[in-house]
């Protein structure tokens, strides 16, 4: 039933995506087809798996290669069509601006209560954060070809400027930021985002409101958490080997290889974030690792210490960690399954493979009828890969400032991300009745990560459709990793001890 529900949810998401892109015509349909092509091999694999038909690893790789080829082909057509439509859009935009210029010229220089100048005059007395002289210079950066300002409203230590967006969001945000810097140096930061009325607004805030660098006390905490994570990784490795490491510390040589494997997955995940952030010249804090006795670590929390230019950068940095960490874990799992044989180091109950749809499916494909025995001999890399997949999957949950929450915020916006955070916390609360690990993670999210990431400087421009498709695939694989097979389906598929 769970596998069927996942397939049903994936199909529902694709249908919702189709309805969402229909207004964009052929361009939207091509983008939707990219998402379908990217997810098709996994939907096909899990669909056949649920029906009791197994495809070997070579067949899966063939499906992925075909999918990649179609994805590239559709991407080329999408870029060609997109460039044509962009050129047409710019031409119509220039025509509209010309018409507005004529209208402004015909009305003359007189001002009434609806003009930006009159609005500013009526609001000037309410401003206490921005000096009147600087506010006037800020208002002077707006123009008819970028953002036509109609109203100025005090907001926190800065101001909100309502109006009409007249250019492309990325180009407009860049131009306005450059004009602001020319007039007032680096004293203020400009944000272009969607307002409460679903219309573009500009917010200008003092640069003092930017993210602050990590303090010395926080760096000490980072080191302490890293040491604690090393300890929990050693303890987890001892549990896998069947003893309590802290009761038998002299056996450290036995647990060290497994502990180093867990730490390697954690470090690779964080390096993915770090190098992608360096690519975009974004500063990040050191990772605050979250130790956990059950699996070694829940991963790490990483803060942005500088403002992000746009949602594409947010997406790339957020997905980079779980992408490289997940690929390393998947490679470990597949290699471990390939190396497993009777007499391998670990013997695990076959029922354990029912704990993950993805791992259970791959084990059934690669180990065959061996998963029907009461105990299955597996290589240590199987357990390391499995742990790594779980660690990366829980960080891909669509909640708050987790990697998954940032991915959803980047692709679908802040409103959807906020709703998904609530849904995720509710689901974790329900799951905690049968799995205490979910309660621990829900509490961590609630107290440390529930808030969304702060808006980007240009928070209007969405990531391209290729990134949206990758984000959808990542969330789908997250579900396939964390959700278990039902005992009935596992029995029909031959996963678990034969009665």
C-alpha positions as CSV (number, residue, x, y, z in Angstrom):
1,X,0.0,0.0,0.0
2,X,2.8,2.5,0.9
3,X,4.6,1.8,-2.5
4,X,1.3,2.4,-4.3
5,X,0.7,5.6,-2.3
6,X,4.1,6.9,-3.3
7,X,3.5,6.2,-6.9
8,X,0.1,7.8,-6.7
9,X,1.6,10.9,-5.0
10,X,4.3,11.1,-7.7
11,X,1.7,10.9,-10.4
12,X,-0.5,13.5,-8.6
13,X,2.5,15.9,-8.4
14,X,3.1,15.4,-12.1
15,X,-0.6,16.1,-12.9
16,X,-0.5,19.2,-10.7
17,X,2.6,20.3,-12.5
18,X,0.9,19.9,-15.8
19,X,-2.0,22.0,-14.7
20,X,0.4,24.6,-13.3
21,X,2.4,25.0,-16.6
22,X,-0.6,24.9,-19.1
23,X,-1.0,28.7,-19.0
24,X,2.6,29.0,-20.3
25,X,1.9,27.2,-23.5
26,X,4.4,25.1,-25.4
27,X,7.3,26.4,-23.2
28,X,5.6,25.2,-20.1
29,X,4.6,21.8,-21.6
30,X,8.3,21.1,-22.6
31,X,9.4,22.0,-19.1
32,X,6.8,19.6,-17.6
33,X,8.0,16.9,-20.0
34,X,11.5,17.3,-18.7
35,X,10.2,16.5,-15.2
36,X,8.3,13.5,-16.5
37,X,11.4,12.2,-18.3
38,X,13.6,12.6,-15.3
39,X,11.2,10.7,-13.0
40,X,10.0,8.1,-15.5
41,X,12.8,5.5,-14.9
42,X,12.1,5.5,-11.1
43,X,8.4,5.4,-11.5
44,X,8.7,2.6,-14.0
45,X,11.1,0.7,-11.7
46,X,9.0,1.0,-8.6
47,X,5.8,0.3,-10.5
48,X,7.1,-2.9,-11.9
49,X,8.6,-3.7,-8.5
50,X,5.3,-3.3,-6.8
51,X,3.8,-5.7,-9.4
52,X,6.5,-8.3,-8.6
53,X,8.5,-7.7,-11.8
54,X,12.2,-7.1,-11.2
55,X,14.6,-5.3,-13.4
56,X,18.3,-6.0,-12.9
57,X,20.9,-3.2,-12.4
58,X,21.8,-3.1,-16.1
59,X,18.2,-2.5,-17.0
60,X,17.9,0.3,-14.5
61,X,21.0,1.9,-15.9
62,X,19.7,1.6,-19.4
63,X,16.5,3.4,-18.4
64,X,18.5,6.1,-16.7
65,X,20.6,6.6,-19.9
66,X,17.5,6.8,-22.1
67,X,16.0,9.3,-19.7
68,X,19.1,11.4,-19.7
69,X,19.2,11.5,-23.5
70,X,15.6,12.6,-23.7
71,X,16.1,15.1,-21.0
72,X,19.0,16.7,-22.9
73,X,17.0,16.7,-26.1
74,X,14.1,18.4,-24.5
75,X,16.4,20.9,-22.8
76,X,17.8,22.0,-26.1
77,X,14.4,22.5,-27.6
78,X,13.3,24.4,-24.4
79,X,16.3,26.7,-24.7
80,X,15.7,27.4,-28.4
81,X,12.0,28.1,-27.8
82,X,12.7,30.1,-24.7
83,X,15.2,32.4,-26.5
84,X,12.5,33.1,-29.2
85,X,9.8,33.9,-26.6
86,X,12.2,36.1,-24.6
87,X,13.0,38.1,-27.6
88,X,9.4,38.6,-28.4
89,X,8.7,39.5,-24.8
90,X,11.4,42.1,-24.7
91,X,10.1,43.7,-27.9
92,X,6.6,44.0,-26.5
93,X,8.0,45.4,-23.2
94,X,10.0,48.1,-25.1
95,X,6.8,49.0,-26.9
96,X,4.9,49.3,-23.6
97,X,7.5,51.5,-22.1
98,X,7.4,53.8,-25.2
99,X,3.7,54.1,-24.8
100,X,4.1,55.0,-21.1
101,X,6.6,57.6,-21.9
102,X,4.2,59.2,-24.3
103,X,1.5,59.1,-21.7
104,X,3.7,60.7,-19.1
105,X,4.7,63.4,-21.5
106,X,1.1,64.2,-22.4
107,X,0.0,64.6,-18.8
108,X,2.6,67.1,-18.1
109,X,4.7,67.7,-15.0
110,X,1.8,68.4,-12.6
111,X,1.4,66.1,-9.6
112,X,-1.6,64.9,-7.8
113,X,-2.3,62.7,-4.8
114,X,-1.7,59.5,-6.9
115,X,1.9,60.4,-8.0
116,X,4.9,58.9,-6.2
117,X,6.0,62.4,-5.2
118,X,2.7,63.1,-3.5
119,X,2.8,59.7,-1.8
120,X,6.3,60.3,-0.5
121,X,5.3,63.8,0.8
122,X,2.4,62.3,2.8
123,X,4.6,59.5,4.2
124,X,7.8,61.3,4.9
125,X,6.8,62.3,8.4
126,X,6.3,58.6,9.4
127,X,9.9,57.6,8.7
128,X,12.2,57.4,11.6
129,X,14.7,54.7,10.5
130,X,15.8,56.2,7.1
131,X,16.8,59.9,7.2
132,X,14.7,62.1,4.8
133,X,17.7,63.0,2.6
134,X,18.7,59.3,2.2
135,X,15.1,58.3,1.6
136,X,14.9,60.8,-1.2
137,X,18.0,59.4,-2.8
138,X,16.6,55.9,-2.6
139,X,13.4,56.9,-4.2
140,X,15.4,58.5,-7.0
141,X,16.7,55.1,-8.2
142,X,13.4,54.0,-9.5
143,X,12.4,54.6,-13.1
144,X,9.7,53.8,-15.7
145,X,11.9,51.2,-17.4
146,X,12.7,49.3,-14.2
147,X,10.3,49.6,-11.3
148,X,7.6,52.4,-11.4
149,X,7.2,53.3,-7.7
150,X,3.7,54.3,-6.6
151,X,3.9,54.1,-2.8
152,X,6.5,54.2,0.0
153,X,5.7,52.5,3.3
154,X,7.9,52.3,6.5
155,X,9.1,48.8,7.2
156,X,11.3,47.8,10.2
157,X,14.5,49.8,9.8
158,X,13.9,50.5,6.2
159,X,11.1,50.9,3.7
160,X,8.8,49.1,1.3
161,X,8.3,50.5,-2.2
162,X,5.2,49.4,-4.0
163,X,4.8,49.8,-7.7
164,X,4.9,48.1,-11.1
165,X,7.8,46.0,-12.2
166,X,8.6,47.1,-15.8
167,X,11.7,45.0,-16.7
168,X,13.0,41.5,-16.2
169,X,13.4,40.7,-12.4
170,X,17.1,39.8,-12.6
171,X,18.1,42.8,-14.7
172,X,15.9,45.1,-12.6
173,X,17.2,43.9,-9.3
174,X,20.8,44.3,-10.5
175,X,20.3,47.8,-12.0
176,X,18.5,49.1,-8.9
177,X,21.1,47.6,-6.6
178,X,23.9,49.3,-8.6
179,X,22.1,52.7,-8.5
180,X,21.6,52.4,-4.8
181,X,25.2,51.6,-4.3
182,X,26.3,54.6,-6.4
183,X,24.2,56.9,-4.3
184,X,24.6,55.5,-0.8
185,X,27.6,53.2,-1.0
186,X,27.0,50.0,1.0
187,X,24.8,51.4,3.7
188,X,21.6,49.7,2.4
189,X,20.6,46.5,0.7
190,X,17.8,46.2,-1.9
191,X,15.4,43.2,-2.1
192,X,13.0,42.5,-5.0
193,X,10.3,40.1,-3.9
194,X,6.6,39.2,-3.9
195,X,4.5,41.2,-1.5
196,X,1.5,40.1,0.5
197,X,-0.8,41.1,-2.4
198,X,1.1,38.8,-4.8
199,X,2.6,41.8,-6.5
200,X,6.3,42.7,-6.8
201,X,7.7,45.1,-4.2
202,X,11.1,46.5,-3.4
203,X,12.3,46.5,0.2
204,X,15.4,48.5,1.2
205,X,17.0,47.7,4.6
206,X,20.2,48.9,6.3
207,X,23.2,46.7,5.7
208,X,23.4,46.2,9.5
209,X,20.5,43.8,9.2
210,X,22.7,41.3,7.1
211,X,23.6,37.9,8.5
212,X,26.3,38.2,11.1
213,X,29.5,36.1,11.0
214,X,30.0,33.1,13.4
215,X,31.1,34.2,16.8
216,X,33.9,32.6,18.8
217,X,31.5,31.0,21.2
218,X,29.6,29.5,18.2
219,X,32.9,28.2,16.7
220,X,33.6,26.5,20.1
221,X,30.2,24.9,19.9
222,X,31.0,23.7,16.4
223,X,34.1,21.9,17.6
224,X,32.3,20.4,20.6
225,X,29.5,19.1,18.4
226,X,32.0,17.6,15.9
227,X,33.8,15.8,18.8
228,X,30.4,14.5,20.0
229,X,29.5,13.3,16.5
230,X,32.8,11.4,16.4
231,X,31.8,9.7,19.6
232,X,28.3,8.9,18.4
233,X,29.7,7.5,15.2
234,X,32.0,5.2,17.1
235,X,29.1,4.1,19.3
236,X,26.9,3.5,16.3
237,X,29.7,1.4,14.7
238,X,30.0,-0.6,17.9
239,X,26.2,-1.2,17.9
240,X,26.4,-2.5,14.3
241,X,29.2,-4.9,15.4
242,X,27.2,-6.1,18.4
243,X,28.8,-4.4,21.4
244,X,28.9,-1.1,23.3
245,X,32.0,0.8,22.3
246,X,32.2,2.9,25.5
247,X,32.1,-0.3,27.5
248,X,34.9,-1.9,25.4
249,X,37.0,1.1,24.3
250,X,40.0,-1.3,23.7
251,X,38.2,-2.5,20.6
252,X,38.5,0.9,18.9
253,X,40.3,-0.7,15.9
254,X,37.2,-2.7,15.0
255,X,34.8,0.3,15.0
256,X,37.2,2.8,13.4
257,X,36.6,1.8,9.7
258,X,32.8,2.0,10.0
259,X,33.0,5.3,12.0
260,X,35.3,6.8,9.4
261,X,32.8,5.7,6.7
262,X,30.0,7.6,8.5
263,X,32.2,10.6,8.9
264,X,33.2,10.5,5.3
265,X,29.5,10.7,4.2
266,X,28.9,13.7,6.6
267,X,32.1,15.5,5.4
268,X,31.3,15.0,1.7
269,X,27.8,16.3,2.2
270,X,29.1,19.5,3.9
271,X,31.9,19.9,1.2
272,X,29.1,19.9,-1.4
273,X,27.5,22.9,0.3
274,X,30.9,24.6,0.9
275,X,32.2,24.4,-2.7
276,X,28.9,25.4,-4.3
277,X,28.8,28.4,-1.9
278,X,32.4,29.3,-2.8
279,X,31.4,29.1,-6.5
280,X,28.8,31.9,-5.9
281,X,30.9,33.8,-3.4
282,X,28.5,33.1,-0.6
283,X,29.8,32.9,2.9
284,X,28.6,30.0,5.1
285,X,29.1,29.2,8.7
286,X,31.0,26.1,9.9
287,X,28.8,23.1,10.1
288,X,27.0,22.5,13.4
289,X,26.9,18.7,13.4
290,X,24.0,17.0,15.2
291,X,25.1,13.8,17.0
292,X,22.7,10.9,17.2
293,X,23.3,7.5,18.9
294,X,21.1,5.6,16.5
295,X,22.7,6.6,13.2
296,X,25.8,8.5,14.2
297,X,24.5,11.9,13.2
298,X,21.5,13.6,11.7
299,X,23.8,15.7,9.5
300,X,24.7,19.3,10.2
301,X,23.1,22.8,10.3
302,X,24.8,25.4,8.2
303,X,23.9,29.1,8.2
304,X,24.3,31.6,5.4
305,X,26.6,34.5,6.5
306,X,25.9,36.6,3.4
307,X,22.8,37.5,1.4
308,X,22.0,35.3,-1.6
309,X,21.6,37.0,-5.0
310,X,18.7,34.8,-6.2
311,X,16.7,31.6,-5.7
312,X,18.8,29.7,-8.2
313,X,21.8,30.2,-5.9
314,X,19.8,29.0,-3.0
315,X,18.7,25.9,-4.9
316,X,22.2,25.0,-6.0
317,X,23.8,25.4,-2.6
318,X,21.0,23.5,-0.8
319,X,20.9,20.6,-3.2
320,X,24.7,20.2,-3.6
321,X,25.1,18.6,-0.1
322,X,22.5,15.9,-0.3
323,X,23.3,15.3,-4.0
324,X,27.0,14.4,-3.5
325,X,26.4,12.8,-0.1
326,X,23.5,10.7,-1.5
327,X,25.5,9.7,-4.6
328,X,28.4,8.6,-2.4
329,X,26.0,6.6,-0.1
330,X,24.2,5.0,-3.1
331,X,27.6,4.0,-4.6
332,X,28.6,2.4,-1.2
333,X,25.3,0.6,-1.0
334,X,25.5,-0.8,-4.6
335,X,29.1,-1.8,-4.2
336,X,28.3,-3.4,-0.9
337,X,25.4,-5.4,-2.4
338,X,27.7,-6.5,-5.2
339,X,30.4,-7.6,-2.8
340,X,28.0,-9.4,-0.5
341,X,28.2,-13.2,-0.3
342,X,27.6,-16.0,2.1
343,X,30.1,-15.5,4.9
344,X,30.2,-11.7,4.7
345,X,31.1,-9.8,7.8
346,X,27.5,-8.8,8.8
347,X,24.4,-10.9,9.2
348,X,21.2,-8.9,9.3
349,X,17.6,-10.1,9.5
350,X,15.9,-10.1,6.1
351,X,13.1,-8.0,7.6
352,X,15.4,-5.1,7.9
353,X,15.2,-4.6,4.1
354,X,11.5,-3.8,4.6
355,X,12.5,-0.6,6.3
356,X,13.2,1.3,3.1
357,X,11.5,1.0,-0.3
358,X,14.6,2.1,-2.2
359,X,17.0,-0.1,-0.3
360,X,14.6,-3.1,-0.2
361,X,14.1,-2.8,-4.0
362,X,17.8,-2.6,-4.8
363,X,18.6,-5.5,-2.4
364,X,15.9,-7.7,-4.0
365,X,17.3,-6.9,-7.5
366,X,20.9,-7.5,-6.6
367,X,20.8,-10.2,-4.0
368,X,17.9,-12.2,-5.5
369,X,16.4,-14.9,-3.3
370,X,19.1,-14.3,-0.6
371,X,16.7,-11.7,0.9
372,X,14.2,-14.5,1.6
373,X,16.5,-16.1,4.2
374,X,16.0,-15.4,7.8
375,X,19.6,-13.9,8.0
376,X,21.3,-12.2,5.0
377,X,25.1,-11.9,4.8
378,X,26.0,-8.4,3.7
379,X,29.2,-6.5,3.1
380,X,29.9,-3.6,5.6
381,X,29.4,-1.1,2.8
382,X,25.8,-2.0,2.6
383,X,25.2,-0.7,6.1
384,X,27.3,2.4,5.6
385,X,25.5,3.2,2.3
386,X,22.2,2.6,4.0
387,X,23.0,4.9,6.9
388,X,24.3,7.5,4.5
389,X,21.1,7.5,2.4
390,X,19.0,7.9,5.6
391,X,21.2,10.8,6.8
392,X,20.9,12.6,3.5
393,X,17.2,11.8,3.2
394,X,16.2,13.3,6.5
395,X,18.1,16.5,5.5
396,X,16.0,16.6,2.4
397,X,12.7,16.8,4.3
398,X,10.8,19.9,3.1
399,X,10.9,21.8,6.3
400,X,12.3,25.2,7.3
401,X,16.0,25.7,6.8
402,X,16.8,22.0,6.1
403,X,18.2,21.3,2.7
404,X,14.8,20.1,1.5
405,X,13.1,23.2,2.9
406,X,15.5,25.4,1.0
407,X,15.0,23.4,-2.2
408,X,11.2,23.8,-1.9
409,X,11.6,27.5,-1.1
410,X,13.9,28.1,-4.1
411,X,11.6,26.3,-6.6
412,X,8.1,27.0,-5.3
413,X,8.5,30.1,-3.1
414,X,8.1,31.0,0.5
415,X,4.3,30.3,0.8
416,X,4.6,26.7,-0.4
417,X,7.7,26.2,1.7
418,X,5.9,27.4,4.8
419,X,3.0,25.1,4.3
420,X,5.3,22.1,3.6
421,X,7.1,22.8,6.9
422,X,3.8,22.5,8.8
423,X,2.9,19.3,6.9
424,X,6.4,17.8,7.6
425,X,6.1,18.6,11.3
426,X,2.6,17.0,11.5
427,X,3.8,13.9,9.7
428,X,6.9,13.5,12.0
429,X,4.6,13.9,15.0
430,X,2.4,11.1,13.8
431,X,5.3,8.9,12.9
432,X,6.9,9.5,16.4
433,X,4.2,7.2,17.9
434,X,5.9,4.2,16.3
435,X,9.5,5.6,15.8
436,X,11.0,7.8,18.6
437,X,13.7,8.9,16.1
438,X,11.0,10.9,14.3
439,X,10.1,12.8,17.5
440,X,13.7,13.7,18.1
441,X,14.1,15.1,14.6
442,X,10.7,16.9,14.8
443,X,11.8,18.7,18.0
444,X,15.1,19.7,16.4
445,X,13.3,21.2,13.4
446,X,10.7,22.9,15.7
447,X,13.3,24.7,17.8
448,X,16.3,25.1,15.4
449,X,15.2,25.0,11.8
450,X,11.5,25.8,11.5
451,X,12.0,29.3,10.1
452,X,12.3,29.7,6.4
453,X,15.5,31.0,4.9
454,X,15.6,34.8,4.5
455,X,14.6,36.1,1.1
456,X,17.1,36.5,-1.7
457,X,18.1,39.9,-3.1
458,X,16.1,38.9,-6.2
459,X,13.4,36.7,-4.8
460,X,11.1,36.8,-7.8
461,X,13.1,34.9,-10.4
462,X,12.5,31.1,-10.1
463,X,15.2,28.5,-10.9
464,X,15.0,27.1,-14.4
465,X,12.9,24.0,-15.1
466,X,15.9,21.7,-15.1
467,X,16.5,22.6,-11.5
468,X,12.8,22.2,-10.6
469,X,12.9,18.7,-12.1
470,X,16.0,17.8,-10.1
471,X,14.4,19.1,-6.9
472,X,11.3,17.0,-7.6
473,X,13.4,13.9,-8.2
474,X,15.4,14.5,-5.0
475,X,12.2,14.8,-2.9
476,X,10.8,11.6,-4.6
477,X,14.0,9.6,-3.7
478,X,13.9,11.0,-0.2
479,X,10.4,9.5,0.3
480,X,11.5,6.2,-1.3
481,X,14.5,6.0,1.2
482,X,12.6,6.9,4.4
483,X,9.2,5.1,3.8
484,X,9.1,1.4,4.6
485,X,7.5,-1.5,2.6
486,X,4.4,-2.9,4.1
487,X,4.8,-6.5,5.4
488,X,2.2,-7.8,3.0
489,X,3.8,-6.3,-0.1
490,X,7.3,-7.3,1.1
491,X,6.1,-10.8,1.5
492,X,4.6,-10.9,-2.0
493,X,7.9,-9.5,-3.4
494,X,10.0,-12.0,-1.6
495,X,11.7,-9.6,0.8
496,X,11.9,-11.2,4.3
497,X,12.1,-14.6,5.7
498,X,10.0,-17.3,4.0
499,X,7.5,-18.9,6.3
